[in-house]
Amino acid sequence: MRVPLAFCLTLLGLLTMDLLAQERQVDPTWLHRYVPHLAETASDLTSQTCHYTPILGQGDQQMRILKSTTRFGELRLDAHGICQSALYDREEEIVFVLEGNGTLHYGGQTYPVRADDFTYLAPGVKHSLANDSERTVRILVMTFKIPQRISLSPPSPQPKIINLNDVKEENVDGHPTSVLYRLLIGPRSGKRDAIDEAYMVTSFFWMDFAPGGTNFPHHHETAEEIYLVLEGQGTMVAGSGMDGIEGRYAAQAGDSYYFRPNCTVGFYNQNKPGAKAYILAVRAWAPLEEPD
């Protein structure tokens, strides 16, 4: 039997549309990465003695999903290693020393940094990180792009470097008392954080969960957030299931999660004696897309 040409063309069109529909991917509302399983990659910071592991953002296969965050990753400096210098015209940066003692080169001056030190680096200042010791140094680096419509102030002539242990733990209004916070870096208009100099970062903070503690699942309509579990085990809340039920996932040290604006986020610590959990988190304002 001879099939009409018009029918064949219609069938071909339907099959083509079906294939295109199958290839189209919906952007996820959250991302998960287990840091020990991630591979190093080349970046603008790397050298023969400075190695970069992308966790989220630049170097990650789903980097386009992030709104304001451009980089969230780990630098590993060999003994006497040094990273490439960087100067970002419209990006701000946060540095947190995970392990070891190093040196921050900032605006032609050098400053010692040690484990649990953190600092804010404003746009417009040339800087780099180095290791003057015999031991490996590990540093968490985060960068955030600043929209053109935001006016920039002259950068500070020297960075404010503070140690985590010098920031008091405290409860935060509206949050359960089963989690204590160290408020590390906040916006320029704020007065509650150890460093209030950021343009896009609304909060960089440390959470200390008591046994059975939680920060209660919640969401931020105009901000994206990243969690990095530094110690402990528990249950991470990421998004929702059917009928608004929390999406719960077993979490351990080394897990990192990215949450898009309006995505449910939270954590439940193990409910047993002595169970402690520590999470380092950063939240950044995610403005609406600007027209081309």
N, C-alpha and C positions, 0 to 999 in steps of 0.2 A: 504494500500500500504506500502511495506517495504522500509524504507529510508536507503540508503547505509551508512555504517559506516564512510567512508571517508568524506562524506558530513557533517555528524554530528560533526566530529572532527573539520572540517574547520569552521563550524558555531560557535562552542564553542570557538575556538580560536579568531574569530572576535569579539564575545561578550566580551571575557576577555580583549582584547585590548581596546575595547570601554570603559569598566569600568575603566581600568587603566588610560585611557586618561581623563576621567571625574574626577578622584581623584587627578590628578596632578594639582598643583596650581602654578601660575606664581607669582614670588615675585613682590610686588607692588613697584613703583618707589618713592612713598611717603607714609607717615603715618600721621594720625591725632589722637590726644588724647585731650579730654576735662578734664582738671585736677580735677575740683570739683566732677566729677563722678568716679574717680579712687579709688581703694581700697588699703589700706595699706597691706604690706606683709613683711615677715621676710627677713632680709638680714644680711650680715656680720657686719653691723653697728648698728643694732637694739638692744635695751634692753627694760626693763620694762618701762623706762621713755623716750626712744628715738624711734620714729616710722618713718618708711620709706614708701613713696608712689612712686612706680616706674612710671615714665612718659614714658620713652623710654629706651631701653637697658635691663639690668639685671632686672628680675622680670616681664618683659612684654612678652606677648605670641609671639611676632614677633621680638624678640631680635636678631635673627641670621641675619636679614637683614642689620643691622648696620655694618659698615666696621671697623672704628677705634674707634668709641664711644662705651664704655662698659656700662656706666651708665649715665642717665640723670633723676634725680628724686629729690624729696623733703623730707627733714628731718623735723620732728616736735618734738621739745624737750619740755617736760612738765616742770613745775616749778622745778628748782634744778635738772633737768634731765641731763644725760650724755650718750653719745653714746659709742659703743665699739671702741677700738683703731684699727687703720688700718695701714698697711705698705705694699706698693705695690712696688715690685722690678722693674717692667717695665710698670708702669702706672702713668701718670701725672693726677693731679686733680685740678679742679677749684671750689672754694666755693664762693657763693654769698648770703649774708644775706637778706632775703626777709622781715623779721619782727622781732623786738625785739633785745635784747642785750645778747650776749653770750660770750663764751671764747673758744679760739683755743689753744689746747695743741699741741705743735710742738717741737719735739726733746728735750723733757725734760723741756721746758719753756712754759709759758702761756702768751697769748696775748688777750686783750679784742677786741671784734668785735661788731659792731652795725648795725642797718638797713642800707642797701645800701653799706656796706663794701664788698669788694671782694679781693680774694687773689689767688695766684698760689702755689700749693704744688708739689714739685718735687718728682720723685720716690726715694725710698730708705730712707725716713724719717717716723718714727712712729708718728702718729698724731691722734687726736680725737677732738670732739666738745662737749661743755657742756653749760648748762644754769644755771647761778648763781642767777637768778632773780626769781620773783614771777609770771612773765608773760611768756606765751608761746613764743618760738622762732621758726621761720621757716627759713630753709636754703636750698638753691638750691645747689646740688652737681653734678658735672660732672666729669667723668673719661675717659681717652683715653689710649689705649694700644700702646706701642712703639715697633716697630719691632726689632728683635734681631740684625739686621744689622746696627742699629743706635747706635753709641757710646754715652754713658752717661757721663756727667761731674759730679763732686762732687756737691751735693745739697747745696743750700745756707744755712748758719748756722741759719738764721732767715727769716721768710716770710716777704714779702713786702705787707702790708695791706693798701689799699687805699679806700676812699669813692667815690662813684659814683659822688657825687656833687662837688668833687674836681677835676674832669676831665672836661675840657672844651668841649662844644659842637662845632662842626665844620662841614663844608662841606667837602666832599671827592671827589677828582678829578674823573671825569667820571660818577658821580651820580647827580641826580637832586638836585637843591637847596631847594626843598620842604621838604627834610628830613635832619635833623642834626644828626651827629654821636658823640658818646663818645667812643673812641678807648681804650679798657680796657686792654686786654692781647693779645700779639702776639708772633711770633717766636723769637728764640734766636738771629737770624741774623738781626732782625728788630730794628728800632729806633723810631718808630712813636707812639707806644702804651704806656700806663701808666706802664705796666709790660711787658718786652720783655724777656721771659724766657722759652717759650714752645718749645717742640719738635714736637708735632703733631698738636697742635692748631694753625691755621693760623690767626684766628681773633675771639676774644670774644668782643662783642660790643653792644651798646645801640643805638636804633633808636628813634628819636623824629619826628613824622610826623605832618606837618602843615595840616590844613583843605584842603582836596583835594590832599594831598601830596602822592607821590609814590617813591619807589626806583627802579622803572622800572623792569618788569620781566626779569630775566636773568638766567644763569646757570653756574655751575663750573664743569669743566670736570674731575678734579682730587680731588674734595673735597666734603664731605657731610656736610649738614647744618641743624641746628635745630632752630626754632623760638618759642618763648614763648610770647604770647600777655599778657602784664601786665596791660594795661589800654586802654580803647577805643574800638571802633568797626570799621569794615571796610570789605574789600574783600581780601582774601588770594588767591594768584595764586599758584597752585600746578599742575605741569605737563601740558599736552595739551589735547585738544579734537581733533576732526577730522580736517584735513587740517591745523594742526598747531595752531588752535585756543586755546587761554589760557583756562586752567581749573580754573574757579573762584568759590570761596566758601565764604559764609558769615562767618566772624570771629569776635570773641568777647574776652574780658578778660578771661583768663583761657584756651584758645585754644593753643595747642602746635602742631607743624608740624615738621616732619622729611623729608628731601629731599635727596635722593640718588645722587651720582655724575651724572652730566649731566641732572638732572631733573630741569625743569623750576620752578623758585621760585620768588616771589615778593609780594608786598602788596600795596593796594590802600586805603587810609584813606577816611572817609566820606567827601563829599564836601559840608559842611555847616558851617556857622560861629561858631567859638569856638570849633569845633570838634578836639580833640587831641587824638593821639594814641601813645603808647610806647611799643616797642618790644625789648626784650632781645634775642640776637642771638649768636650762636657759630658755627664756621666753623672749620672743622678738615681735614687735609690731609688724603686722602683715597688711599693708595698705592695699586698697583696690588697685587693679591694673590701671596704669596710666595709658590714655589713648596715644596711638602712634602719631 
